[in-house]
Amino acid sequence: MAYYKGMRVNAFGLPVFGDSHRRRVKKKNRKRNFYHTAFCSPFIKDSPKNLILMYDVVEEKKKERDWFRRQLKNFDYIMIQRSVWVGPSPLPKEFLDYVKEIGLQDHLKTFKLAKAYTGKESVFK
């Protein structure tokens, strides 16, 4: 029997009703959903953005990379390029401990800026 948008359908694509549509076949080797910890931003609004964070996370850790991006947005970081962000510092110790725990620490580099980033700097003068 075929499924369309979660509902059983016959050969013509019409829904099949009855008790039989409630039974689902469990997929074998299905990955377990894993939800990462969410951290609240310790920074006040409009904190000086004086930390550049660069990362290169492998495709096998896609969930962790996406979680990391969401956390950077939560911490009021600005994306300069896809994997280069600038924001306030220092990052919370609990956050860095968790990053180490999920195996992203070796994929990150941070650089402290001498002057806060405003986004209005001109490269060409």
BAZAVO-679380 format. One record per atom (N, C-alpha, C): residue number from 1; residue in one letter; x, y, z. Coordinates in nm, 3 decimals, always signed. Each point is the difference from the previous one (the first is absolute). Layout:
% BAZAVO-679380
@nr = NUM	rest = A	x = X	y = Y	z = Z
...
END
This chain:
% BAZAVO-679380
@nr = 1	rest = M	x = +0.085	y = -0.117	z = +0.000
@nr = 1	rest = M	x = -0.085	y = +0.117	z = +0.000
@nr = 1	rest = M	x = +0.090	y = +0.123	z = +0.000
@nr = 2	rest = A	x = -0.039	y = +0.100	z = -0.073
@nr = 2	rest = A	x = +0.078	y = +0.123	z = -0.012
@nr = 2	rest = A	x = -0.050	y = +0.106	z = +0.098
@nr = 3	rest = Y	x = +0.087	y = +0.094	z = +0.030
@nr = 3	rest = Y	x = -0.033	y = +0.111	z = +0.089
@nr = 3	rest = Y	x = +0.021	y = +0.131	z = -0.073
@nr = 4	rest = Y	x = -0.087	y = +0.095	z = +0.027
@nr = 4	rest = Y	x = +0.015	y = +0.135	z = -0.052
@nr = 4	rest = Y	x = -0.031	y = +0.096	z = +0.114
@nr = 5	rest = K	x = +0.100	y = +0.082	z = +0.037
@nr = 5	rest = K	x = -0.013	y = +0.095	z = +0.110
@nr = 5	rest = K	x = -0.050	y = -0.069	z = +0.127
@nr = 6	rest = G	x = +0.055	y = -0.118	z = +0.028
@nr = 6	rest = G	x = -0.031	y = -0.070	z = +0.124
@nr = 6	rest = G	x = -0.129	y = -0.081	z = -0.002
@nr = 7	rest = M	x = -0.070	y = -0.002	z = -0.110
@nr = 7	rest = M	x = -0.127	y = -0.072	z = -0.007
@nr = 7	rest = M	x = +0.011	y = -0.109	z = -0.107
@nr = 8	rest = R	x = -0.060	y = -0.116	z = +0.031
@nr = 8	rest = R	x = +0.001	y = -0.110	z = -0.097
@nr = 8	rest = R	x = -0.088	y = +0.035	z = -0.119
@nr = 9	rest = V	x = +0.048	y = -0.031	z = -0.118
@nr = 9	rest = V	x = -0.076	y = +0.023	z = -0.123
@nr = 9	rest = V	x = +0.001	y = -0.126	z = -0.084
@nr = 10	rest = N	x = -0.104	y = -0.014	z = -0.085
@nr = 10	rest = N	x = -0.005	y = -0.116	z = -0.089
@nr = 10	rest = N	x = +0.077	y = +0.028	z = -0.128
@nr = 11	rest = A	x = -0.014	y = -0.086	z = -0.099
@nr = 11	rest = A	x = +0.075	y = +0.013	z = -0.125
@nr = 11	rest = A	x = -0.037	y = +0.127	z = -0.077
@nr = 12	rest = F	x = -0.120	y = +0.052	z = +0.024
@nr = 12	rest = F	x = -0.044	y = +0.122	z = -0.068
@nr = 12	rest = F	x = +0.037	y = +0.127	z = +0.078
@nr = 13	rest = G	x = +0.063	y = -0.014	z = +0.116
@nr = 13	rest = G	x = +0.038	y = +0.114	z = +0.081
@nr = 13	rest = G	x = -0.110	y = +0.049	z = +0.091
@nr = 14	rest = L	x = -0.108	y = -0.078	z = +0.013
@nr = 14	rest = L	x = -0.111	y = +0.038	z = +0.087
@nr = 14	rest = L	x = +0.025	y = -0.054	z = +0.141
@nr = 15	rest = P	x = -0.040	y = +0.075	z = +0.103
@nr = 15	rest = P	x = +0.024	y = -0.045	z = +0.137
@nr = 15	rest = P	x = -0.076	y = -0.128	z = +0.032
@nr = 16	rest = V	x = +0.063	y = -0.085	z = +0.080
@nr = 16	rest = V	x = -0.061	y = -0.125	z = +0.046
@nr = 16	rest = V	x = -0.038	y = +0.022	z = +0.146
@nr = 17	rest = F	x = -0.129	y = -0.011	z = +0.032
@nr = 17	rest = F	x = -0.048	y = +0.019	z = +0.136
@nr = 17	rest = F	x = -0.027	y = -0.133	z = +0.066
@nr = 18	rest = G	x = -0.009	y = +0.000	z = +0.130
@nr = 18	rest = G	x = -0.027	y = -0.121	z = +0.077
@nr = 18	rest = G	x = +0.106	y = -0.013	z = +0.108
@nr = 19	rest = D	x = -0.012	y = -0.107	z = +0.077
@nr = 19	rest = D	x = +0.095	y = -0.021	z = +0.109
@nr = 19	rest = D	x = +0.140	y = -0.033	z = -0.051
@nr = 20	rest = S	x = +0.008	y = -0.050	z = -0.120
@nr = 20	rest = S	x = +0.130	y = -0.042	z = -0.052
@nr = 20	rest = S	x = +0.095	y = +0.117	z = -0.021
@nr = 21	rest = H	x = -0.052	y = +0.124	z = -0.018
@nr = 21	rest = H	x = +0.089	y = +0.113	z = -0.025
@nr = 21	rest = H	x = +0.070	y = +0.048	z = +0.127
@nr = 22	rest = R	x = -0.043	y = -0.049	z = +0.116
@nr = 22	rest = R	x = +0.062	y = +0.043	z = +0.126
@nr = 22	rest = R	x = +0.127	y = -0.077	z = +0.030
@nr = 23	rest = R	x = +0.014	y = -0.116	z = -0.059
@nr = 23	rest = R	x = +0.120	y = -0.080	z = +0.024
@nr = 23	rest = R	x = +0.114	y = +0.053	z = -0.086
@nr = 24	rest = R	x = +0.114	y = +0.015	z = +0.062
@nr = 24	rest = R	x = +0.117	y = +0.049	z = -0.071
@nr = 24	rest = R	x = +0.110	y = -0.104	z = +0.009
@nr = 25	rest = V	x = +0.077	y = -0.010	z = -0.103
@nr = 25	rest = V	x = +0.115	y = -0.089	z = +0.001
@nr = 25	rest = V	x = +0.117	y = +0.079	z = +0.056
@nr = 26	rest = K	x = +0.063	y = -0.055	z = +0.103
@nr = 26	rest = K	x = +0.115	y = +0.068	z = +0.058
@nr = 26	rest = K	x = +0.121	y = -0.022	z = -0.090
@nr = 27	rest = K	x = +0.071	y = +0.108	z = -0.022
@nr = 27	rest = K	x = +0.120	y = -0.009	z = -0.082
@nr = 27	rest = K	x = +0.116	y = -0.049	z = +0.085
@nr = 28	rest = K	x = +0.076	y = -0.091	z = -0.054
@nr = 28	rest = K	x = +0.116	y = -0.050	z = +0.071
@nr = 28	rest = K	x = +0.117	y = +0.095	z = -0.022
@nr = 29	rest = N	x = +0.091	y = +0.002	z = +0.094
@nr = 29	rest = N	x = +0.121	y = +0.083	z = -0.005
@nr = 29	rest = N	x = -0.033	y = +0.149	z = -0.010
@nr = 30	rest = R	x = -0.109	y = +0.039	z = +0.060
@nr = 30	rest = R	x = -0.037	y = +0.141	z = -0.002
@nr = 30	rest = R	x = +0.080	y = +0.074	z = +0.106
@nr = 31	rest = K	x = +0.054	y = +0.115	z = -0.037
@nr = 31	rest = K	x = +0.080	y = +0.076	z = +0.096
@nr = 31	rest = K	x = -0.090	y = +0.062	z = +0.105
@nr = 32	rest = R	x = +0.052	y = +0.005	z = +0.121
@nr = 32	rest = R	x = -0.072	y = +0.057	z = +0.113
@nr = 32	rest = R	x = +0.008	y = +0.152	z = -0.008
@nr = 33	rest = N	x = -0.112	y = +0.067	z = +0.024
@nr = 33	rest = N	x = +0.001	y = +0.146	z = +0.004
@nr = 33	rest = N	x = +0.080	y = +0.046	z = +0.121
@nr = 34	rest = F	x = +0.087	y = +0.094	z = -0.020
@nr = 34	rest = F	x = +0.084	y = +0.050	z = +0.108
@nr = 34	rest = F	x = -0.011	y = +0.151	z = +0.002
@nr = 35	rest = Y	x = -0.041	y = +0.053	z = +0.112
@nr = 35	rest = Y	x = -0.016	y = +0.143	z = +0.012
@nr = 35	rest = Y	x = +0.109	y = +0.055	z = +0.090
@nr = 36	rest = H	x = +0.069	y = +0.100	z = -0.048
@nr = 36	rest = H	x = +0.108	y = +0.061	z = +0.076
@nr = 36	rest = H	x = -0.055	y = +0.100	z = +0.101
@nr = 37	rest = T	x = +0.083	y = +0.029	z = +0.098
@nr = 37	rest = T	x = -0.034	y = +0.096	z = +0.103
@nr = 37	rest = T	x = -0.007	y = +0.140	z = -0.059
@nr = 38	rest = A	x = -0.096	y = +0.078	z = +0.044
@nr = 38	rest = A	x = -0.011	y = +0.140	z = -0.043
@nr = 38	rest = A	x = +0.054	y = +0.089	z = +0.110
@nr = 39	rest = F	x = +0.079	y = +0.098	z = -0.037
@nr = 39	rest = F	x = +0.060	y = +0.092	z = +0.095
@nr = 39	rest = F	x = -0.061	y = +0.138	z = -0.017
@nr = 40	rest = C	x = -0.031	y = +0.064	z = +0.111
@nr = 40	rest = C	x = -0.050	y = +0.138	z = -0.002
@nr = 40	rest = C	x = +0.118	y = +0.094	z = -0.016
@nr = 41	rest = S	x = -0.023	y = +0.109	z = -0.067
@nr = 41	rest = S	x = +0.107	y = +0.097	z = -0.024
@nr = 41	rest = S	x = +0.032	y = +0.077	z = +0.128
@nr = 42	rest = P	x = +0.126	y = +0.000	z = +0.043
@nr = 42	rest = P	x = +0.039	y = +0.077	z = +0.118
@nr = 42	rest = P	x = +0.034	y = +0.146	z = -0.034
@nr = 43	rest = F	x = -0.005	y = +0.034	z = -0.129
@nr = 43	rest = F	x = +0.043	y = +0.132	z = -0.045
@nr = 43	rest = F	x = -0.116	y = +0.097	z = -0.001
@nr = 44	rest = I	x = +0.029	y = +0.125	z = +0.034
@nr = 44	rest = I	x = -0.103	y = +0.103	z = -0.008
@nr = 44	rest = I	x = -0.013	y = +0.044	z = -0.145
@nr = 45	rest = K	x = -0.115	y = +0.057	z = -0.032
@nr = 45	rest = K	x = -0.024	y = +0.046	z = -0.136
@nr = 45	rest = K	x = +0.104	y = +0.105	z = -0.038
@nr = 46	rest = D	x = +0.046	y = -0.004	z = -0.122
@nr = 46	rest = D	x = +0.101	y = +0.093	z = -0.054
@nr = 46	rest = D	x = +0.134	y = -0.008	z = +0.072
@nr = 47	rest = S	x = +0.037	y = -0.121	z = +0.047
@nr = 47	rest = S	x = +0.133	y = -0.020	z = +0.056
@nr = 47	rest = S	x = +0.103	y = +0.019	z = -0.110
@nr = 48	rest = P	x = +0.120	y = +0.050	z = +0.032
@nr = 48	rest = P	x = +0.102	y = +0.016	z = -0.104
@nr = 48	rest = P	x = +0.039	y = -0.136	z = -0.058
@nr = 49	rest = K	x = +0.007	y = -0.004	z = -0.130
@nr = 49	rest = K	x = +0.035	y = -0.125	z = -0.070
@nr = 49	rest = K	x = +0.151	y = -0.002	z = -0.021
@nr = 50	rest = N	x = +0.068	y = -0.068	z = +0.089
@nr = 50	rest = N	x = +0.146	y = +0.003	z = -0.001
@nr = 50	rest = N	x = +0.063	y = -0.139	z = -0.005
@nr = 51	rest = L	x = -0.072	y = -0.098	z = -0.053
@nr = 51	rest = L	x = +0.053	y = -0.136	z = -0.012
@nr = 51	rest = L	x = -0.037	y = -0.056	z = -0.136
@nr = 52	rest = I	x = +0.101	y = -0.044	z = -0.075
@nr = 52	rest = I	x = -0.025	y = -0.067	z = -0.128
@nr = 52	rest = I	x = +0.008	y = -0.150	z = +0.027
@nr = 53	rest = L	x = -0.100	y = -0.072	z = -0.048
@nr = 53	rest = L	x = -0.005	y = -0.144	z = +0.016
@nr = 53	rest = L	x = -0.006	y = -0.063	z = -0.138
@nr = 54	rest = M	x = +0.093	y = -0.090	z = -0.028
@nr = 54	rest = M	x = +0.004	y = -0.070	z = -0.128
@nr = 54	rest = M	x = -0.008	y = -0.149	z = +0.027
@nr = 55	rest = Y	x = -0.072	y = -0.071	z = -0.085
@nr = 55	rest = Y	x = -0.012	y = -0.144	z = +0.020
@nr = 55	rest = Y	x = -0.009	y = -0.072	z = -0.133
@nr = 56	rest = D	x = +0.035	y = -0.127	z = +0.003
@nr = 56	rest = D	x = -0.010	y = -0.087	z = -0.116
@nr = 56	rest = D	x = -0.041	y = -0.137	z = +0.053
@nr = 57	rest = V	x = -0.130	y = -0.026	z = +0.000
@nr = 57	rest = V	x = -0.054	y = -0.124	z = +0.056
@nr = 57	rest = V	x = -0.032	y = -0.095	z = -0.114
@nr = 58	rest = V	x = +0.042	y = -0.126	z = +0.013
@nr = 58	rest = V	x = -0.019	y = -0.100	z = -0.105
@nr = 58	rest = V	x = -0.147	y = -0.033	z = -0.018
@nr = 59	rest = E	x = -0.035	y = -0.054	z = -0.115
@nr = 59	rest = E	x = -0.139	y = -0.031	z = -0.036
@nr = 59	rest = E	x = -0.062	y = -0.103	z = +0.094
@nr = 60	rest = E	x = +0.082	y = -0.090	z = +0.056
@nr = 60	rest = E	x = -0.053	y = -0.102	z = +0.090
@nr = 60	rest = E	x = -0.057	y = +0.061	z = +0.127
@nr = 61	rest = K	x = +0.039	y = +0.120	z = +0.032
@nr = 61	rest = K	x = -0.050	y = +0.069	z = +0.121
@nr = 61	rest = K	x = -0.094	y = +0.114	z = -0.040
@nr = 62	rest = K	x = -0.085	y = -0.025	z = -0.097
@nr = 62	rest = K	x = -0.089	y = +0.103	z = -0.052
@nr = 62	rest = K	x = -0.097	y = +0.052	z = +0.106
@nr = 63	rest = K	x = -0.057	y = -0.091	z = +0.081
@nr = 63	rest = K	x = -0.092	y = +0.042	z = +0.104
@nr = 63	rest = K	x = +0.068	y = +0.091	z = +0.101
@nr = 64	rest = E	x = +0.122	y = -0.036	z = +0.037
@nr = 64	rest = E	x = +0.075	y = +0.081	z = +0.096
@nr = 64	rest = E	x = +0.033	y = +0.137	z = -0.059
@nr = 65	rest = R	x = +0.036	y = +0.000	z = -0.129
@nr = 65	rest = R	x = +0.033	y = +0.127	z = -0.067
@nr = 65	rest = R	x = -0.121	y = +0.091	z = -0.006
@nr = 66	rest = D	x = -0.117	y = -0.054	z = -0.034
@nr = 66	rest = D	x = -0.122	y = +0.080	z = -0.006
@nr = 66	rest = D	x = -0.038	y = +0.052	z = +0.139
@nr = 67	rest = W	x = +0.015	y = -0.085	z = +0.101
@nr = 67	rest = W	x = -0.026	y = +0.044	z = +0.138
@nr = 67	rest = W	x = +0.095	y = +0.114	z = +0.036
@nr = 68	rest = F	x = +0.126	y = -0.014	z = -0.037
@nr = 68	rest = F	x = +0.101	y = +0.102	z = +0.032
@nr = 68	rest = F	x = -0.036	y = +0.133	z = -0.065
@nr = 69	rest = R	x = -0.044	y = -0.001	z = -0.125
@nr = 69	rest = R	x = -0.042	y = +0.123	z = -0.068
@nr = 69	rest = R	x = -0.118	y = +0.065	z = +0.070
@nr = 70	rest = R	x = -0.097	y = -0.082	z = +0.041
@nr = 70	rest = R	x = -0.116	y = +0.056	z = +0.071
@nr = 70	rest = R	x = +0.042	y = +0.065	z = +0.132
@nr = 71	rest = Q	x = +0.095	y = -0.062	z = +0.068
@nr = 71	rest = Q	x = +0.048	y = +0.057	z = +0.126
@nr = 71	rest = Q	x = +0.074	y = +0.132	z = -0.022
@nr = 72	rest = L	x = +0.077	y = +0.007	z = -0.107
@nr = 72	rest = L	x = +0.070	y = +0.126	z = -0.029
@nr = 72	rest = L	x = -0.100	y = +0.111	z = -0.028
@nr = 73	rest = K	x = -0.108	y = -0.031	z = -0.072
@nr = 73	rest = K	x = -0.104	y = +0.101	z = -0.023
@nr = 73	rest = K	x = -0.064	y = +0.041	z = +0.132
@nr = 74	rest = N	x = -0.020	y = -0.099	z = +0.087
@nr = 74	rest = N	x = -0.058	y = +0.027	z = +0.131
@nr = 74	rest = N	x = +0.090	y = +0.092	z = +0.083
@nr = 75	rest = F	x = +0.131	y = -0.014	z = -0.017
@nr = 75	rest = F	x = +0.097	y = +0.084	z = +0.072
@nr = 75	rest = F	x = +0.022	y = +0.134	z = -0.069
@nr = 76	rest = D	x = -0.081	y = +0.032	z = -0.100
@nr = 76	rest = D	x = +0.006	y = +0.127	z = -0.072
@nr = 76	rest = D	x = +0.126	y = +0.014	z = -0.084
@nr = 77	rest = Y	x = +0.048	y = -0.112	z = -0.055
@nr = 77	rest = Y	x = +0.114	y = +0.003	z = -0.090
@nr = 77	rest = Y	x = -0.049	y = +0.033	z = -0.140
@nr = 78	rest = I	x = +0.086	y = +0.059	z = -0.080
@nr = 78	rest = I	x = -0.030	y = +0.037	z = -0.138
@nr = 78	rest = I	x = +0.084	y = -0.086	z = -0.092
@nr = 79	rest = M	x = -0.064	y = -0.055	z = -0.104
@nr = 79	rest = M	x = +0.073	y = -0.081	z = -0.096
@nr = 79	rest = M	x = +0.066	y = +0.092	z = -0.102
@nr = 80	rest = I	x = +0.132	y = -0.010	z = -0.010
@nr = 80	rest = I	x = +0.075	y = +0.077	z = -0.099
@nr = 80	rest = I	x = +0.013	y = -0.082	z = -0.127
@nr = 81	rest = Q	x = +0.034	y = -0.126	z = +0.016
@nr = 81	rest = Q	x = -0.003	y = -0.099	z = -0.107
@nr = 81	rest = Q	x = -0.066	y = -0.124	z = +0.058
@nr = 82	rest = R	x = -0.017	y = -0.104	z = -0.080
@nr = 82	rest = R	x = -0.074	y = -0.118	z = +0.044
@nr = 82	rest = R	x = +0.054	y = -0.059	z = +0.130
@nr = 83	rest = S	x = +0.129	y = -0.002	z = +0.018
@nr = 83	rest = S	x = +0.057	y = -0.059	z = +0.121
@nr = 83	rest = S	x = +0.087	y = +0.099	z = +0.077
@nr = 84	rest = V	x = -0.022	y = +0.128	z = -0.022
@nr = 84	rest = V	x = +0.073	y = +0.104	z = +0.073
@nr = 84	rest = V	x = -0.103	y = +0.092	z = +0.064
@nr = 85	rest = W	x = +0.003	y = +0.008	z = +0.133
@nr = 85	rest = W	x = -0.097	y = +0.077	z = +0.076
@nr = 85	rest = W	x = +0.073	y = +0.097	z = +0.091
@nr = 86	rest = V	x = -0.064	y = +0.111	z = +0.032
@nr = 86	rest = V	x = +0.056	y = +0.097	z = +0.093
@nr = 86	rest = V	x = -0.107	y = +0.033	z = +0.104
@nr = 87	rest = G	x = +0.043	y = +0.011	z = +0.126
@nr = 87	rest = G	x = -0.096	y = +0.029	z = +0.106
@nr = 87	rest = G	x = +0.069	y = +0.034	z = +0.130
@nr = 88	rest = P	x = -0.080	y = +0.011	z = +0.107
@nr = 88	rest = P	x = +0.055	y = +0.038	z = +0.130
@nr = 88	rest = P	x = +0.083	y = -0.112	z = +0.062
@nr = 89	rest = S	x = +0.087	y = +0.039	z = +0.090
@nr = 89	rest = S	x = +0.083	y = -0.099	z = +0.069
@nr = 89	rest = S	x = -0.004	y = +0.029	z = +0.149
@nr = 90	rest = P	x = +0.043	y = -0.092	z = +0.082
@nr = 90	rest = P	x = +0.039	y = -0.137	z = -0.031
@nr = 90	rest = P	x = -0.123	y = -0.091	z = -0.008
@nr = 91	rest = L	x = +0.015	y = -0.111	z = -0.071
@nr = 91	rest = L	x = -0.108	y = -0.097	z = -0.007
@nr = 91	rest = L	x = -0.015	y = -0.066	z = +0.137
@nr = 92	rest = P	x = -0.122	y = -0.034	z = +0.041
@nr = 92	rest = P	x = -0.022	y = -0.060	z = +0.132
@nr = 92	rest = P	x = +0.075	y = -0.131	z = +0.016
@nr = 93	rest = K	x = +0.053	y = -0.023	z = +0.120
@nr = 93	rest = K	x = +0.078	y = -0.120	z = +0.030
@nr = 93	rest = K	x = -0.084	y = -0.127	z = -0.021
@nr = 94	rest = E	x = -0.127	y = +0.003	z = +0.043
@nr = 94	rest = E	x = -0.088	y = -0.117	z = -0.016
@nr = 94	rest = E	x = -0.018	y = -0.033	z = -0.148
@nr = 95	rest = F	x = -0.012	y = +0.103	z = -0.083
@nr = 95	rest = F	x = -0.014	y = -0.019	z = -0.144
@nr = 95	rest = F	x = +0.126	y = -0.064	z = -0.058
@nr = 96	rest = L	x = +0.116	y = +0.052	z = +0.037
@nr = 96	rest = L	x = +0.126	y = -0.056	z = -0.051
@nr = 96	rest = L	x = +0.021	y = -0.144	z = +0.048
@nr = 97	rest = D	x = -0.041	y = -0.029	z = +0.124
@nr = 97	rest = D	x = +0.010	y = -0.137	z = +0.051
@nr = 97	rest = D	x = -0.089	y = -0.094	z = -0.081
@nr = 98	rest = Y	x = -0.120	y = +0.046	z = -0.035
@nr = 98	rest = Y	x = -0.091	y = -0.082	z = -0.079
@nr = 98	rest = Y	x = +0.053	y = -0.019	z = -0.142
@nr = 99	rest = V	x = +0.058	y = +0.104	z = -0.057
@nr = 99	rest = V	x = +0.060	y = -0.010	z = -0.134
@nr = 99	rest = V	x = +0.110	y = -0.105	z = +0.001
@nr = 100	rest = K	x = +0.078	y = -0.003	z = +0.106
@nr = 100	rest = K	x = +0.106	y = -0.100	z = +0.014
@nr = 100	rest = K	x = -0.060	y = -0.140	z = +0.014
@nr = 101	rest = E	x = -0.109	y = -0.010	z = +0.076
@nr = 101	rest = E	x = -0.066	y = -0.128	z = +0.025
@nr = 101	rest = E	x = -0.055	y = -0.063	z = -0.128
@nr = 102	rest = I	x = -0.053	y = +0.081	z = -0.091
@nr = 102	rest = I	x = -0.057	y = -0.055	z = -0.125
@nr = 102	rest = I	x = +0.104	y = -0.009	z = -0.111
@nr = 103	rest = G	x = +0.125	y = +0.035	z = +0.029
@nr = 103	rest = G	x = +0.109	y = -0.023	z = -0.094
@nr = 103	rest = G	x = +0.022	y = +0.108	z = -0.105
@nr = 104	rest = L	x = -0.039	y = +0.124	z = +0.029
@nr = 104	rest = L	x = +0.021	y = +0.108	z = -0.097
@nr = 104	rest = L	x = +0.120	y = +0.087	z = +0.033
@nr = 105	rest = Q	x = +0.062	y = -0.019	z = +0.115
@nr = 105	rest = Q	x = +0.107	y = +0.090	z = +0.045
@nr = 105	rest = Q	x = +0.116	y = +0.006	z = -0.099
@nr = 106	rest = D	x = +0.035	y = -0.112	z = -0.059
@nr = 106	rest = D	x = +0.114	y = -0.004	z = -0.092
@nr = 106	rest = D	x = -0.031	y = +0.066	z = -0.134
@nr = 107	rest = H	x = -0.125	y = +0.031	z = -0.026
@nr = 107	rest = H	x = -0.041	y = +0.060	z = -0.127
@nr = 107	rest = H	x = -0.019	y = +0.152	z = +0.009
@nr = 108	rest = L	x = +0.029	y = +0.060	z = +0.117
@nr = 108	rest = L	x = -0.024	y = +0.142	z = +0.023
@nr = 108	rest = L	x = +0.130	y = +0.077	z = +0.023
@nr = 109	rest = K	x = +0.001	y = +0.125	z = -0.043
@nr = 109	rest = K	x = +0.108	y = +0.094	z = +0.031
@nr = 109	rest = K	x = -0.063	y = +0.132	z = +0.037
@nr = 110	rest = T	x = +0.050	y = +0.063	z = +0.105
@nr = 110	rest = T	x = -0.050	y = +0.131	z = +0.039
@nr = 110	rest = T	x = +0.115	y = +0.100	z = +0.002
@nr = 111	rest = F	x = -0.033	y = +0.124	z = -0.036
@nr = 111	rest = F	x = +0.099	y = +0.108	z = -0.001
@nr = 111	rest = F	x = -0.061	y = +0.122	z = +0.065
@nr = 112	rest = K	x = +0.070	y = +0.058	z = +0.095
@nr = 112	rest = K	x = -0.046	y = +0.121	z = +0.069
@nr = 112	rest = K	x = +0.037	y = +0.121	z = -0.087
@nr = 113	rest = L	x = -0.097	y = +0.088	z = -0.022
@nr = 113	rest = L	x = +0.024	y = +0.120	z = -0.079
@nr = 113	rest = L	x = +0.053	y = +0.113	z = +0.088
@nr = 114	rest = A	x = +0.088	y = +0.081	z = -0.054
@nr = 114	rest = A	x = +0.054	y = +0.114	z = +0.073
@nr = 114	rest = A	x = -0.105	y = +0.110	z = +0.012
@nr = 115	rest = K	x = -0.087	y = +0.009	z = -0.102
@nr = 115	rest = K	x = -0.104	y = +0.102	z = -0.003
@nr = 115	rest = K	x = -0.132	y = -0.070	z = -0.034
@nr = 116	rest = A	x = -0.109	y = +0.041	z = +0.064
@nr = 116	rest = A	x = -0.130	y = -0.064	z = -0.021
@nr = 116	rest = A	x = -0.045	y = +0.014	z = -0.145
@nr = 117	rest = Y	x = -0.062	y = -0.105	z = -0.051
@nr = 117	rest = Y	x = -0.053	y = -0.004	z = -0.136
@nr = 117	rest = Y	x = -0.136	y = +0.069	z = -0.003
@nr = 118	rest = T	x = -0.019	y = +0.090	z = -0.095
@nr = 118	rest = T	x = -0.129	y = +0.068	z = -0.013
@nr = 118	rest = T	x = -0.070	y = -0.035	z = -0.130
@nr = 119	rest = G	x = +0.072	y = -0.055	z = -0.096
@nr = 119	rest = G	x = -0.059	y = -0.034	z = -0.129
@nr = 119	rest = G	x = +0.005	y = +0.117	z = -0.097
@nr = 120	rest = K	x = +0.049	y = +0.113	z = +0.044
@nr = 120	rest = K	x = +0.005	y = +0.119	z = -0.085
@nr = 120	rest = K	x = +0.140	y = +0.030	z = -0.048
@nr = 121	rest = E	x = +0.095	y = -0.084	z = +0.038
@nr = 121	rest = E	x = +0.138	y = +0.022	z = -0.042
@nr = 121	rest = E	x = +0.011	y = -0.020	z = -0.151
@nr = 122	rest = S	x = +0.080	y = +0.081	z = -0.062
@nr = 122	rest = S	x = +0.022	y = -0.011	z = -0.143
@nr = 122	rest = S	x = +0.135	y = -0.067	z = -0.024
@nr = 123	rest = V	x = +0.000	y = -0.095	z = -0.089
@nr = 123	rest = V	x = +0.125	y = -0.067	z = -0.035
@nr = 123	rest = V	x = +0.084	y = +0.090	z = -0.091
@nr = 124	rest = F	x = -0.069	y = +0.074	z = -0.085
@nr = 124	rest = F	x = +0.069	y = +0.085	z = -0.095
@nr = 124	rest = F	x = +0.001	y = +0.144	z = +0.051
@nr = 125	rest = K	x = +0.117	y = +0.054	z = +0.020
@nr = 125	rest = K	x = +0.013	y = +0.141	z = +0.046
@nr = 125	rest = K	x = +0.087	y = +0.077	z = -0.092
END
